[in-house]
Amino acid sequence: MRQTWPATRDLVLIGGGHTHALVLRAWGMRPLAGARVTLVNPAPTAPYTGMLPGFVAGHYDRETLDIDLMRLAQFAGARMILGHATGIDRAAGEIAVDDRILGSRRVPYDVASIDIGIHSEMTELPGFAEHGAPAKPLDRFAQSWADHLAGPERGAAMAVIGGGAAGVELAMAMSHGAGGAPVTLIDRGSALRGMGHGAAKALRAALGRHNVAVVEGVAVKAVTATHVVLADGREIPARLVAGATGPRPHGWLADTGLALTDGYVDVDAELRSSDPAIFAAGDCAHLTFAPRPKAGVFAVRQAPILHANLRAALGGGRSKEYRPQRDYLKLISTGGKSAVADKFGLRLSGWPLWWLKDRIDCKFMRRLAELPIMAPDAPPANHARGLRDLTRQAPCGGCAAKIGQTTLTRALGPVGALREDVETGIGDDAAVLAMGVVRQAITVDQISAVTADPRLMAHIAAHHALGDCLAMGAAPQAALPILTLPRALPEIEGRILRDVMEAAQKVMAEAGATIVGGHSATGPEMAVGFAVTGLLDRAAITLAGARPGDRLILTKPLGSGIVLAGAMAGRTRGVDLAATLRLMAEPQIDAALILRDATAMTDVTGFGLAGHLVGMLDASGAGASLDPDAILAMPGALALVEGGQRSTLHDANRQVARRVRGDATARYELLFDPQTAGGLLASVAPSTATHVVETLQNAGYRAAIIGEITAGPAAIRLSR
């Protein structure tokens, strides 16, 4: 990720709530030079809970509810860490994070902000964890709802525990979405608490029309697979039980040492906590100066105030004070496309209110989805021939930034005779050196940034560099990091270097290798590479051993170059980018062991599947037949290809297309896509290929037989 200004301060946003989502959008429109922004959130998206009842009722699809946080982070120039925050060490200035890809880690901050929302888990209620579904977090409930609708008991009785606007809305939505199935709304107090008389009267009538029975003034004792058991002994039939009780704070906040009220972070009018370096917003914050109920309208209106105050805390401007409105318009949907309004005790109802609610919700989501795309700077009016073609698209990162295969081959030219102790030189994945009875593979690889997270970047780069060694059948032995870090204040530089080295050491240690030195420098953008050596206890697996009849096995899907290029252009969905990064971070160490009897092997990286396969065919004097439908694609890659997305190395890789015979479909184009930390491509004897693939799949790899080796010429034929 190219950095214009050296980093001097770290801002960490904990949680992807509505306030932080809007702050990211504002930051992208007006970044603060020198500030390195990080977002920590368990998922690449965050659900907009205001549209949950509409989804349950069947008015919106699931994807409509998602705020694409990864895309917002990309727009803001922020790194995104997919994980749960589990604590804050204020003395050390670090946030403990359970990273979903890398495991436990600590993220340093100079200024932090918390916007983690609330939950409606009822861990103290017997049976709820096993048989209930809390409305928050939304993802779990959405899956439970989808499973219920798809199951044989779609029309069975259901129950909602907890009233108020959220419970009332959800109960009617569930009945409507399940075709009028009976629902019981249960509340230990008044189910319509906090509402004006007119609105409450209208909602009670609507509940009756929607086959929702209301049970008030009684607590729930337990939840079973078929019933809700009340404290007075009654049993309410329910095959799906939703939890919509009052908001509950996340437990880890209690261990932060911050001042709390009922578990929520106390903040002043500047949204600053009792620790001046930590802010809080949204439902997880308690406004000490003007307490308000938990409602999204306050979170949305806090965003510009928080944005200004975070900038001020980092040294960029003046602070502002937040003044919440005394009351707000509550629009409560009633199952169908109708709603009831409540404000200042007034009551309105009918379809125009549903239209208004839908318009407000959709406008909010469009604001976070329709981001301005910053095109690359156009060349000046007077420029040398060819410059416009090179600047039409922003340069890609990872292996897509390498020099094309044809250019590289021409430039290298003849290299002369090898020394006697060099068994394999240029042309294979790694060189093989003979030192007495010891034989050693040696290789080097470096990639530019594919993510703004240095730790994840180093993890991916380390696995990428190991690929050549593993493809030769060598056991990794030693590694030398080759690092270019972005310029930063020495303290920030130290944080980046610590992230890189801790990730590198972990990957290399798991592979059996030791880091024995290295080199570092600063530059305009991050690049991470490694020189790797490996020991061979048998003949190296080269490119030259493929035999006609052998099956071709690929251990990872294709498409990382296209997905990453799409992300730079703002076209890749966050969920697809997250899935691609996870696949890129996937180790190939066990796969190499499973494939140790391959007749030929290579790793699929910058030259794409076609380029690396042609190298194998040239060395083996054979051809290949590929089944395009057997080649798996990274999530979202095919849609991006069909939309015209390509990486910057794609055209150079496509020069090998003259040796590929077949229809130019989307999967055809995947053959030329440069891969970063790609999978292993192995030629395996036909008698063992099926067993090998099953073993790979049982080990967790998305491996497949994609074709077979044929008699020459050295070309690729696509079969159907």
Summary of the structure (lengths in Angstrom):
residues: 720
radius of gyration: 28.9
end to end distance: 39.8
largest distance: 94.1
contacts: 2579
relative contact order: 0.10
helix: 35%
strand: 27%
